[in-house]
Amino acid sequence: LTKKLVSMLQKHNMNTMFVCVLKANRSKVFYTKYGAKLFKTSKLKISNTTFVEEYYGWKNLYTFLK
């Protein structure tokens, strides 16, 4: 499913992409497996709970499809 999304983005000349995930999300390894690099962290407060967000990105989506 994600590879289809990346292919569609490339067809529309969109060659970069980023995702925001919660640091506690153990499934985030999926993004690094496909070449994403961590480039930013931030905090998100909802009610009385603070979450750490991590932003992963691809400067060139070609690396995603490799």
Salt bridges, closest charged atoms under 4 A:
GLU54 OE1 - LYS28 NZ 2.83
